């Protein structure tokens, strides 16, 4: 079962997920904006709207906005990190200022979600 840790620093949201066992899954979801995932250890199968890909660490994976995707661990001890800019609007250039505090960041993420509702 996947476990996660979330950290907000300046205008960046990072969610680090540990998949301890081969076969663990990060369920399917889509994002409001393009986003990057750092696969820092292990290997995964990424299934998405356009098919599937296998990735082995270290790897940076870019997922376009609106593409539903899920990850399956192909070995034990996979570590994967999703990285997002925090937004203060609906447009691509609406990136929150770097000097926001955690409470402001949380309120912006509530108003301008990183993940799309499907």
Secondary structure as UniProt FT lines:
FT   STRAND          2..9
FT   TURN            10..11
FT   STRAND          12..19
FT   TURN            22..23
FT   STRAND          25..29
FT   STRAND          35..41
FT   STRAND          43..48
FT   TURN            49..50
FT   STRAND          51..56
FT   STRAND          59..63
FT   TURN            65..66
FT   STRAND          69..73
FT   STRAND          78..85
FT   TURN            92..93
FT   TURN            98..99
FT   HELIX           102..111
//
